[in-house]
């Protein structure tokens, strides 16, 4: 009887494990009510953190987990890599994010991102206290908007080449830990911002330094940076003495892209920041 009970428990455990791993690879998204996501979970890690990546305009979450180098770098640090996927938004047929840019949106991406995290934490036994929400370009802007509207969504936030669009929110819901990276020669989303017309709609990308002042005010660190470092052609300012939260801003010499080693840089920052909190 004990033997059969043990076999029954083993079968239930295996079934539960099979369910947990039944989605997430590049060809099999994990579906939720508001969309889907892809995930690559590290082997042998009991309770991994999560490194969530929001793609640029018309990208897809599967691209993140198809990138073997990206997966390895994140998994080797003990984090699951989650590739979230945008939905058709406003105008055009491509996948995008519901950025606060004055254009109509077809999905509440703040709610979507919280649903992704809730599902992934439950399904894959992730550590809810180690969630880093990251994004590139439009995905980076969505990271800023989520952090502003719902700062408790993730543990920390890291964006590349994307920030607030005009009109700016006058303030945000609460302090955060933010790591922002921007290319000095970025012409798609320039540091100084730009205005234009796309498919008949006017748009206004915000001045990144002006946008950063909103976070400095919310975090309580409006004075000069605590550290200013130049290294390998990049400039980095860090506000670590905030009343709450922290801000790190890196300007690298490239254009509209991800600098080499970016994911490890973000995780180094996140882990060092958490040690000091």
C-alpha positions, 0 to 999 in steps of 0.5 A, spaced: 500 500 500 505 504 501 509 503 495 502 504 491 501 511 495 509 513 493 508 511 486 501 515 486 505 521 489 511 520 484 506 520 478 502 526 480 509 530 481 511 528 474 504 530 471 505 537 475 512 538 472 510 536 465 504 541 466 509 547 468 514 545 462 508 545 457 509 551 454 514 557 453 519 554 448 519 559 441 514 554 438 509 554 444 507 560 448 504 560 454 497 563 453 493 568 458 487 571 457 490 578 455 495 575 450 501 570 451 509 570 453 515 565 452 520 563 457 526 560 458 527 557 465 534 555 468 536 548 469 537 546 477 535 553 480 530 552 485 526 558 485 529 563 479 528 570 478 525 573 472 528 577 467 523 580 462 524 583 456 519 587 452 521 587 444 521 594 440 516 595 435 513 589 431 517 585 435 515 578 438 516 575 445 519 568 441 525 572 439 528 573 446 528 565 447 530 563 440 536 567 442 541 562 445 546 567 447 541 571 450 538 565 454 544 563 456 547 569 459 540 570 463 539 563 465 547 562 467 545 568 472 539 564 475 534 568 472 528 565 467 528 569 461 521 572 459 519 574 452 513 578 453 509 580 446 505 586 444 499 586 441 496 590 435 495 597 438 492 603 435 494 604 428 497 599 423 498 592 423 504 590 427 505 588 434 506 594 439 505 596 446 500 601 449 505 607 450 502 613 453 503 617 446 497 620 445 495 615 440 489 610 441 491 603 445 487 596 444 490 593 450 492 595 457 499 593 457 500 594 465 494 589 466 497 585 461 504 585 464 502 584 471 498 578 468 504 575 465 508 575 472 502 572 476 502 566 471 509 565 470 511 566 478 505 560 479 507 556 473 514 556 474 515 557 481 519 564 480 521 568 485 516 574 486 521 578 489 527 578 483 523 581 477 527 585 473 522 588 467 526 591 461 525 593 454 528 596 448 525 602 444 518 602 444 519 596 449 523 601 453 518 606 453 513 601 456 517 599 461 517 607 463 510 607 463 509 601 467 513 603 472 510 610 473 503 607 473 504 601 477 511 601 480 510 595 484 509 591 478 517 589 478 522 589 483 526 593 478 526 596 471 531 597 466 530 600 459 534 601 453 533 607 447 526 608 450 523 613 455 517 617 456 513 620 450 510 627 450 505 629 454 509 627 460 505 625 466 506 630 471 508 625 476 508 617 478 505 613 483 511 611 487 519 611 487 523 605 483 529 602 482 531 604 474 537 603 470 536 607 463 541 606 457 541 610 451 546 611 445 549 618 444 548 617 437 541 614 437 537 617 431 531 613 432 529 615 439 534 621 440 536 623 447 534 630 446 527 627 443 523 629 436 517 630 433 514 628 427 508 625 423 507 617 422 501 615 418 497 622 419 498 622 427 503 627 430 508 624 435 513 627 440 518 623 443 520 626 450 527 629 451 530 623 456 534 628 460 527 632 462 523 625 463 529 623 468 527 629 472 520 626 473 524 620 476 529 624 480 523 628 483 519 622 485 525 618 488 527 624 492 534 625 489 534 632 485 541 634 486 547 632 483 549 624 481 552 621 487 557 618 482 559 620 475 564 615 471 567 614 464 569 607 462 570 604 455 567 610 452 561 610 456 558 615 461 554 613 467 551 617 473 548 614 479 543 617 484 544 612 490 542 617 495 535 618 493 530 618 499 527 612 496 529 607 490 535 609 485 537 611 478 542 609 474 543 612 467 548 610 462 550 613 455 554 609 451 557 611 444 552 607 439 546 608 436 539 605 436 541 598 439 543 594 445 550 595 447 555 589 448 554 585 455 547 589 456 544 584 460 549 582 465 550 589 466 543 590 468 543 584 472 550 586 476 546 593 477 540 589 480 544 585 484 548 590 487 543 595 488 539 589 492 545 588 496 545 595 498 537 596 500 
